[in-house]
Amino acid sequence: YRPAALSEKAPPDTFVVQISVLYTVPVIYSIVAGDGQGYFIINSSTGIVKTRQNLKAEDFPLVFNVRATDSSTANIYREVSVYVEVIDENDFPPVFPSSLLEESLEENSPATQIVQLQAQDSDTGRNGLLTYGILSADARKFRIDAASGILYSTAPFDYEEEPTEYQVVIYAEDDGIPEKKRGYCTVVIKIID
């Protein structure tokens, strides 16, 4: 059996699958192996498997065995495996160590690396995979490497003719399921004469 994947947020008593056998006398269903954590419970007469407790995505996928035993003769039985997957929900947004950074840049500097931003996401897998982008800034003056989070200037600055301070709002976005989440950081760049 390979039932539909469960959400890690599925509460106890969530339906998983119904096991059935073609047999002429009643059988007794039981989980006999593979569910060491006790995540599942089976109704011994209907074969309906439900969750017994909250699920931890890191413990899955999990394969457990169900036995159908002849109700009058215990040594007559058959077993089947049940493969259960759990979907790791996107629980956390990315978080920057600081929501505000200040950096300095000398005027007339050629295009250069300003700072590498690194956000953290407490999710695992693709829910914790981050890409970086610029939400607001002077697009002619700044760019960010989407994979590394390195913020670059793209042109020289003139202290006398242009603003002496720029605010660049950076986001880190996860690749979450069912929805992506973002965290934000503002980088204040002061141009030095």
SEBAGU-187077 format. One record per residue: x, y, z of N, C-alpha, C, O, CB in turn; residue in one letter. Coordinates in pm, whole numbers, plus 50000, padded with zeros to 5 digits. Glycine has a CB too. Example, Ala and Ser with C-alpha at 12.3 -4.5 7.8 and 13.67 -1.06 7.14 Angstrom:
! residues 2
n_x n_y n_z ca_x ca_y ca_z c_x c_y c_z o_x o_y o_z cb_x cb_y cb_z residu
51319 49431 50780 51230 49550 50780 51320 49670 50780 51424 49668 50846 51131 49553 50905 A
51285 49775 50708 51367 49894 50714 51290 50003 50787 51341 50114 50804 51408 49940 50572 S
END
This chain:
! residues 193
n_x n_y n_z ca_x ca_y ca_z c_x c_y c_z o_x o_y o_z cb_x cb_y cb_z residu
50085 49882 50000 50000 50000 50000 50088 50123 50000 50193 50127 50064 49905 50001 50121 Y
50043 50223 49926 50115 50350 49918 50012 50462 49923 49977 50518 49819 50202 50358 49787 R
49963 50495 50043 49860 50600 50053 49916 50738 50017 50037 50757 50009 49802 50602 50194 P
49825 50833 49997 49865 50971 49969 49951 51024 50083 49930 50988 50199 49740 51061 49947 A
50046 51109 50049 50135 51167 50151 50053 51247 50252 49953 51310 50218 50243 51256 50085 A
50099 51243 50375 50035 51316 50484 50110 51445 50510 50231 51453 50489 50028 51230 50612 L
50039 51547 50557 50104 51670 50603 50167 51644 50738 50113 51567 50818 50003 51789 50610 S
50282 51707 50765 50342 51692 50897 50252 51754 51005 50271 51730 51124 50481 51758 50901 E
50153 51833 50962 50061 51896 51056 49933 51814 51075 49839 51859 51141 50025 52036 51009 K
49929 51693 51017 49810 51608 51033 49793 51576 51182 49886 51529 51246 49823 51476 50949 A
49673 51602 51237 49652 51574 51379 49635 51425 51405 49613 51348 51312 49530 51651 51431 P
49646 51383 51532 49616 51244 51565 49475 51209 51519 49386 51294 51517 49631 51220 51718 P
49455 51084 51483 49326 51031 51437 49296 51068 51290 49181 51065 51248 49214 51082 51527 D
49400 51103 51215 49383 51129 51071 49384 50996 50995 49471 50912 51017 49495 51224 51018 T
49288 50980 50905 49281 50859 50822 49404 50849 50733 49445 50948 50673 49152 50858 50736 F
49463 50729 50725 49580 50706 50641 49543 50614 50524 49562 50649 50408 49696 50644 50724 V
49490 50495 50556 49460 50395 50453 49372 50287 50515 49371 50268 50636 49592 50334 50393 V
49299 50215 50429 49226 50098 50478 49284 49974 50412 49289 49963 50289 49072 50111 50448 Q
49328 49881 50495 49383 49754 50449 49267 49655 50437 49180 49650 50525 49495 49700 50547 I
49265 49577 50330 49158 49477 50316 49214 49350 50255 49311 49352 50179 49041 49532 50230 S
49151 49238 50289 49191 49108 50234 49068 49039 50177 48955 49063 50220 49259 49019 50344 V
49092 48952 50080 48985 48867 50028 48998 48733 50099 49088 48654 50070 48994 48850 49870 L
48908 48709 50195 48917 48590 50277 48776 48555 50325 48694 48645 50346 49015 48610 50399 Y
48749 48429 50341 48611 48386 50369 48570 48398 50515 48451 48404 50544 48594 48245 50326 T
48667 48403 50608 48632 48418 50749 48689 48550 50801 48781 48604 50740 48686 48298 50833 V
48636 48603 50911 48688 48729 50965 48838 48721 50997 48890 48615 51034 48611 48768 51090 P
48904 48835 50982 49047 48843 51015 49069 48950 51121 48985 49037 51144 49132 48873 50888 V
49185 48940 51185 49226 49040 51283 49348 49112 51224 49449 49049 51191 49259 48974 51424 I
49337 49245 51213 49446 49326 51157 49534 49376 51271 49485 49411 51378 49390 49445 51074 Y
49665 49380 51244 49758 49436 51344 49882 49490 51273 49920 49442 51167 49798 49328 51450 S
49942 49590 51334 50070 49642 51284 50178 49560 51354 50184 49556 51477 50087 49799 51313 I
50263 49494 51275 50358 49400 51335 50505 49444 51330 50587 49393 51406 50346 49268 51268 V
50538 49537 51242 50678 49579 51233 50689 49713 51162 50602 49749 51082 50763 49472 51159 A
50796 49786 51191 50829 49908 51116 50777 50037 51175 50817 50144 51129 50778 49896 50981 G
50689 50032 51274 50635 50154 51332 50684 50168 51476 50605 50177 51570 50479 50153 51328 D
50816 50170 51491 50877 50177 51623 50841 50301 51702 50839 50299 51825 51025 50169 51609 G
50812 50411 51631 50776 50537 51698 50630 50539 51741 50589 50629 51815 50804 50655 51605 Q
50551 50442 51696 50410 50437 51734 50325 50546 51670 50232 50598 51732 50399 50448 51882 G
50357 50581 51546 50282 50687 51477 50141 50642 51435 50052 50725 51420 50359 50733 51354 Y
50122 50512 51417 49997 50465 51358 49925 50365 51447 49986 50297 51530 50023 50403 51223 F
49795 50358 51427 49710 50262 51497 49616 50203 51392 49574 50272 51300 49631 50328 51617 I
49583 50074 51407 49494 50009 51311 49373 49952 51385 49385 49896 51494 49569 49897 51233 I
49257 49968 51325 49137 49907 51380 49145 49757 51347 49155 49721 51230 49004 49972 51321 N
49143 49672 51449 49168 49529 51429 49060 49459 51347 49086 49352 51291 49180 49461 51562 S
48941 49517 51338 48836 49450 51260 48812 49514 51122 48773 49444 51029 48706 49451 51338 S
48834 49647 51108 48807 49713 50979 48932 49729 50893 48921 49745 50772 48745 49848 51003 T
49051 49726 50954 49175 49746 50879 49204 49893 50852 49295 49924 50775 49169 49672 50750 G
49128 49985 50913 49152 50128 50892 49272 50172 50976 49276 50152 51098 49025 50213 50928 I
49370 50232 50907 49490 50284 50972 49474 50434 50989 49437 50505 50895 49620 50249 50890 V
49502 50483 51111 49497 50626 51140 49625 50666 51213 49699 50582 51263 49371 50662 51226 K
49648 50798 51216 49762 50848 51293 49728 50841 51441 49613 50862 51480 49800 50994 51251 T
49827 50811 51522 49808 50801 51667 49860 50928 51736 49815 50963 51845 49879 50676 51723 R
49954 50996 51672 50018 51113 51731 50064 51208 51621 50051 51177 51502 50138 51072 51821 Q
50117 51323 51661 50170 51418 51563 50291 51356 51493 50366 51279 51553 50209 51552 51632 N
50309 51390 51365 50414 51331 51283 50536 51422 51278 50523 51545 51277 50362 51303 51141 L
50655 51362 51274 50779 51437 51257 50833 51404 51119 50870 51290 51091 50885 51402 51370 K
50839 51504 51032 50877 51481 50892 51011 51411 50879 51032 51334 50785 50881 51613 50818 A
51103 51438 50972 51237 51378 50961 51237 51227 50982 51335 51160 50948 51331 51441 51061 E
51128 51171 51037 51118 51026 51057 51060 50952 50936 51044 50830 50939 51033 50997 51179 D
51030 51025 50831 50966 50966 50713 51055 50983 50591 51142 51070 50592 50828 51030 50688 F
51035 50902 50484 50930 50801 50466 50950 50683 50560 51060 50656 50608 50928 50753 50321 P
50841 50614 50584 50840 50503 50679 50763 50387 50616 50660 50407 50551 50778 50545 50816 L
50814 50267 50636 50744 50147 50587 50714 50060 50709 50803 50026 50786 50831 50068 50481 V
50585 50025 50724 50549 49934 50831 50467 49819 50775 50409 49830 50667 50472 50007 50943 F
50463 49709 50849 50392 49590 50803 50262 49571 50880 50256 49588 51002 50480 49465 50817 N
50158 49534 50804 50028 49501 50863 50005 49352 50840 50027 49301 50730 49912 49588 50803 V
49959 49285 50944 49929 49142 50935 49778 49124 50946 49713 49183 51033 50003 49061 51045 R
49723 49040 50857 49584 48996 50865 49588 48850 50908 49640 48765 50836 49505 49016 50727 A
49534 48823 51026 49539 48689 51084 49400 48628 51087 49303 48694 51124 49599 48693 51227 T
49391 48501 51048 49264 48426 51056 49216 48433 51201 49290 48400 51293 49281 48275 51008 D
49091 48478 51221 49041 48500 51357 49027 48372 51439 49018 48379 51561 48908 48570 51351 S
49026 48256 51374 49013 48131 51451 49142 48049 51453 49156 47957 51534 48901 48048 51393 S
49237 48082 51363 49362 48006 51358 49479 48104 51346 49505 48157 51238 49362 47905 51239 T
49550 48127 51457 49654 48230 51463 49772 48205 51371 49843 48300 51336 49703 48243 51603 A
49796 48080 51330 49912 48055 51244 49879 48071 51095 49963 48042 51010 49966 47916 51270 N
49758 48116 51064 49723 48146 50925 49715 48298 50912 49626 48362 50970 49586 48077 50882 I
49807 48354 50837 49809 48501 50822 49882 48540 50694 49950 48459 50632 49877 48568 50944 Y
49865 48667 50656 49939 48728 50546 49980 48868 50592 49911 48931 50672 49852 48734 50414 R
50093 48914 50539 50140 49049 50572 50153 49132 50446 50176 49081 50337 50274 49044 50648 E
50138 49263 50464 50154 49359 50355 50230 49479 50411 50216 49513 50528 50014 49401 50294 V
50309 49544 50325 50380 49664 50371 50302 49790 50332 50231 49793 50231 50523 49669 50311 S
50316 49892 50416 50252 50022 50393 50363 50126 50392 50438 50140 50489 50142 50054 50504 V
50372 50199 50282 50476 50301 50264 50411 50437 50283 50322 50476 50207 50544 50290 50123 Y
50456 50511 50385 50395 50641 50417 50499 50751 50403 50609 50743 50457 50334 50641 50560 V
50460 50854 50329 50543 50974 50316 50475 51089 50389 50352 51094 50399 50568 51010 50166 E
50556 51181 50439 50504 51299 50507 50562 51422 50438 50682 51430 50411 50540 51298 50661 V
50474 51516 50409 50516 51641 50345 50564 51737 50453 50490 51770 50546 50399 51704 50262 I
50687 51781 50438 50744 51879 50531 50687 52016 50496 50717 52070 50390 50901 51880 50525 D
50605 52071 50582 50544 52201 50558 50647 52312 50575 50745 52297 50648 50424 52224 50653 E
50623 52421 50507 50711 52537 50517 50671 52617 50641 50584 52704 50635 50702 52626 50388 N
50736 52586 50753 50697 52644 50881 50759 52781 50909 50698 52864 50975 50734 52550 50991 D
50880 52803 50859 50954 52921 50900 50995 53010 50783 51029 52959 50676 51077 52879 50976 F
50991 53141 50801 51046 53232 50699 51198 53244 50718 51249 53216 50827 50978 53372 50707 P
51268 53286 50615 51411 53314 50632 51429 53431 50729 51345 53521 50736 51478 53345 50494 P
51539 53430 50803 51567 53536 50899 51712 53581 50880 51804 53499 50876 51542 53488 51047 V
51731 53713 50869 51866 53769 50865 51913 53791 51008 51832 53822 51095 51869 53903 50782 F
52044 53777 51035 52095 53800 51171 52063 53940 51221 52044 53961 51341 52246 53777 51175 P
52058 54035 51129 52023 54173 51164 51933 54228 51054 51955 54199 50936 52152 54263 51183 S
51834 54305 51092 51743 54360 50989 51797 54489 50929 51741 54541 50833 51604 54385 51049 S
51907 54542 50987 51966 54666 50936 52118 54655 50940 52176 54623 51044 51918 54788 51017 L
52181 54681 50827 52327 54681 50818 52372 54815 50762 52302 54877 50681 52380 54564 50730 L
52490 54860 50806 52548 54981 50749 52683 54945 50688 52765 54878 50750 52564 55093 50857 E
52703 54990 50567 52829 54967 50496 52877 55100 50438 52798 55190 50412 52812 54860 50383 E
53007 55110 50419 53066 55230 50359 53131 55194 50227 53181 55083 50207 53169 55294 50454 S
53128 55291 50136 53187 55270 50004 53249 55401 49958 53185 55506 49962 53079 55220 49902 L
53375 55395 49916 53441 55517 49871 53388 55560 49735 53360 55477 49648 53593 55497 49864 E
53373 55690 49718 53328 55741 49588 53431 55705 49481 53549 55682 49510 53306 55895 49592 E
53384 55700 49359 53467 55670 49242 53524 55528 49242 53609 55496 49160 53581 55768 49234 N
53478 55443 49333 53522 55302 49332 53458 55233 49213 53342 55259 49180 53485 55229 49466 S
53532 55144 49147 53470 55067 49038 53366 54971 49097 53356 54956 49219 53579 54988 48957 P
53289 54907 49011 53191 54808 49058 53261 54710 49149 53367 54657 49116 53123 54733 48938 A
53201 54684 49265 53270 54602 49364 53171 54530 49457 53053 54563 49463 53364 54688 49447 T
53223 54430 49527 53142 54361 49628 53129 54452 49750 53228 54508 49797 53205 54224 49668 Q
53006 54465 49800 52982 54549 49918 52973 54462 50044 53043 54488 50142 52853 54631 49900 I
52887 54361 50041 52867 54277 50159 52800 54146 50115 52725 54143 50018 52782 54351 50267 V
52828 54039 50189 52755 53914 50165 52652 53898 50275 52685 53896 50394 52853 53791 50160 Q
52527 53886 50234 52418 53868 50327 52387 53720 50340 52387 53647 50240 52292 53946 50283 L
52362 53675 50462 52330 53534 50482 52212 53523 50578 52223 53554 50696 52452 53457 50537 Q
52101 53478 50524 51984 53452 50607 51984 53304 50647 52051 53222 50585 51852 53489 50531 A
51908 53274 50750 51893 53136 50797 51746 53098 50787 51658 53182 50807 51946 53120 50943 Q
51720 52972 50755 51582 52922 50752 51582 52790 50828 51659 52700 50797 51530 52903 50603 D
51495 52779 50927 51492 52659 51012 51424 52540 50948 51419 52431 51006 51422 52692 51140 S
51370 52558 50827 51310 52446 50755 51420 52363 50690 51533 52407 50675 51208 52496 50648 D
51383 52240 50651 51477 52153 50583 51436 52135 50438 51327 52175 50397 51486 52016 50654 T
51525 52075 50360 51494 52049 50219 51470 52177 50142 51530 52280 50170 51372 51959 50207 G
51381 52168 50043 51357 52285 49958 51291 52398 50036 51300 52514 49995 51270 52247 49839 R
51225 52368 50149 51165 52473 50231 51271 52562 50294 51241 52673 50337 51078 52412 50339 N
51394 52515 50301 51503 52592 50359 51603 52641 50256 51704 52701 50292 51573 52512 50462 G
51577 52615 50128 51666 52657 50020 51639 52803 49987 51527 52839 49950 51647 52567 49894 L
51741 52888 49999 51720 53032 49986 51776 53090 49857 51878 53046 49805 51783 53103 50103 L
51704 53190 49806 51755 53276 49699 51737 53420 49746 51649 53451 49826 51679 53250 49562 T
51823 53507 49695 51825 53646 49738 51785 53738 49624 51806 53707 49507 51964 53685 49790 Y
51725 53851 49660 51687 53949 49560 51682 54088 49621 51688 54104 49743 51551 53913 49498 G
51671 54188 49535 51659 54327 49580 51513 54368 49565 51456 54359 49457 51754 54423 49499 I
51455 54411 49676 51316 54456 49674 51308 54601 49628 51223 54636 49546 51252 54440 49812 L
51398 54685 49682 51398 54826 49639 51539 54882 49651 51610 54861 49750 51298 54910 49724 S
51577 54953 49548 51708 55019 49543 51719 55086 49407 51633 55068 49320 51827 54917 49567 A
51824 55161 49389 51854 55220 49259 51912 55107 49173 52027 55067 49191 51954 55343 49271 D
51833 55058 49078 51872 54942 48998 51996 54967 48913 52063 54873 48871 51758 54900 48907 A
52028 55094 48888 52148 55124 48808 52274 55115 48893 52385 55112 48839 52137 55264 48746 R
52258 55110 49026 52374 55116 49114 52404 54984 49187 52516 54964 49235 52353 55224 49215 K
52304 54894 49197 52323 54775 49280 52267 54650 49213 52172 54656 49135 52257 54794 49416 F
52329 54537 49246 52276 54406 49207 52314 54307 49316 52406 54331 49395 52331 54361 49067 R
52243 54193 49319 52273 54090 49418 52282 53956 49347 52207 53928 49253 52165 54086 49531 I
52375 53872 49391 52385 53737 49339 52277 53654 49410 52280 53640 49532 52530 53676 49360 D
52184 53600 49333 52067 53531 49390 52105 53410 49473 52035 53376 49569 51974 53488 49280 A
52215 53344 49439 52254 53222 49511 52339 53252 49635 52319 53192 49740 52329 53129 49418 A
52435 53343 49622 52531 53366 49731 52489 53476 49827 52537 53481 49940 52665 53399 49674 S
52400 53566 49784 52361 53678 49870 52463 53790 49872 52457 53878 49958 52339 53630 50009 G
52556 53789 49776 52657 53898 49771 52596 54019 49700 52548 54009 49587 52788 53850 49697 I
52600 54133 49770 52552 54260 49715 52669 54334 49651 52775 54350 49711 52485 54349 49826 L
52648 54377 49528 52752 54447 49452 52704 54586 49415 52585 54611 49398 52790 54368 49326 Y
52802 54678 49402 52774 54804 49334 52799 54776 49186 52882 54691 49153 52863 54925 49388 S
52730 54846 49099 52746 54821 48955 52806 54941 48882 52833 54935 48762 52611 54786 48893 T
52826 55049 48955 52881 55171 48893 52948 55253 49003 52919 55235 49121 52768 55255 48821 A
53038 55342 48964 53100 55429 49065 53000 55533 49117 52900 55563 49052 53225 55500 49006 P
53030 55586 49235 52945 55689 49297 53022 55820 49301 53145 55820 49315 52900 55646 49440 F
52951 55930 49290 53011 56063 49295 52958 56134 49419 52840 56169 49424 52981 56145 49164 D
53043 56154 49517 53001 56212 49646 52941 56351 49629 52845 56385 49698 53120 56219 49741 Y
52997 56430 49539 52952 56569 49524 52824 56582 49440 52746 56674 49462 53063 56652 49461 E
52803 56493 49345 52693 56507 49249 52574 56415 49275 52467 56435 49217 52744 56483 49111 E
52589 56314 49360 52483 56214 49382 52453 56202 49530 52524 56261 49612 52525 56076 49324 E
52349 56128 49566 52321 56107 49709 52442 56044 49779 52520 55971 49718 52195 56017 49727 P
52455 56074 49906 52568 56019 49983 52525 55900 50068 52605 55841 50140 52628 56127 50072 T
52398 55865 50057 52349 55749 50131 52241 55680 50048 52154 55744 49988 52293 55790 50271 E
52248 55547 50045 52150 55466 49971 52095 55359 50065 52166 55305 50150 52216 55400 49845 Y
51967 55331 50049 51905 55220 50122 51867 55112 50022 51795 55137 49925 51780 55268 50204 Q
51918 54992 50047 51888 54879 49960 51814 54775 50045 51869 54723 50143 52021 54818 49895 V
51690 54745 50007 51613 54645 50081 51631 54510 50011 51596 54494 49894 51461 54686 50088 V
51686 54416 50085 51717 54282 50034 51616 54183 50091 51574 54195 50206 51863 54239 50071 I
51578 54086 50009 51496 53977 50063 51566 53844 50041 51643 53826 49947 51355 53976 49997 Y
51537 53751 50132 51576 53611 50115 51444 53535 50104 51356 53551 50188 51668 53556 50235 A
51432 53453 50001 51307 53380 49978 51337 53231 49975 51429 53186 49907 51240 53426 49846 E
51255 53154 50050 51274 53009 50046 51196 52950 49929 51119 53019 49862 51228 52944 50180 D
51218 52822 49905 51151 52754 49793 51039 52665 49849 51020 52551 49808 51254 52668 49709 D
50967 52723 49944 50872 52647 50023 50748 52596 49953 50703 52649 49851 50830 52727 50133 G
50695 52489 50014 50568 52429 49972 50476 52437 50092 50522 52402 50201 50587 52280 49921 I
50353 52479 50085 50282 52516 49963 50308 52659 49919 50273 52697 49808 50134 52496 49982 P
50368 52740 50005 50397 52878 49965 50537 52917 50007 50593 52866 50104 50294 52975 50026 E
50593 53011 49930 50726 53062 49961 50715 53169 50069 50616 53242 50077 50796 53117 49834 K
50820 53179 50151 50822 53281 50256 50948 53364 50240 51050 53317 50189 50816 53217 50398 K
50938 53492 50284 51050 53585 50271 51089 53645 50405 51008 53659 50496 51015 53696 50174 R
51216 53680 50413 51269 53762 50522 51339 53881 50460 51380 53875 50344 51367 53680 50614 G
51352 53991 50535 51402 54116 50478 51515 54175 50561 51525 54154 50682 51290 54216 50466 Y
51600 54249 50491 51712 54320 50554 51736 54449 50476 51734 54448 50353 51841 54231 50559 C
51760 54557 50546 51792 54684 50481 51941 54710 50497 51995 54704 50607 51708 54801 50540 T
52007 54739 50386 52149 54774 50388 52160 54924 50357 52120 54970 50250 52232 54688 50285 V
52214 54997 50451 52237 55141 50432 52383 55156 50386 52476 55117 50456 52208 55225 50566 V
52400 55215 50267 52534 55231 50211 52569 55379 50212 52503 55461 50148 52544 55171 50065 I
52674 55412 50286 52720 55552 50296 52838 55571 50203 52936 55496 50207 52759 55589 50444 K
52827 55670 50120 52935 55701 50026 53033 55795 50096 52994 55896 50155 52879 55766 49894 I
53162 55760 50087 53266 55836 50155 53335 55927 50054 53370 55885 49944 53368 55743 50223 I
53355 56052 50096 53421 56152 50011 53569 56118 50002 53644 56189 49936 53401 56296 50067 D
END
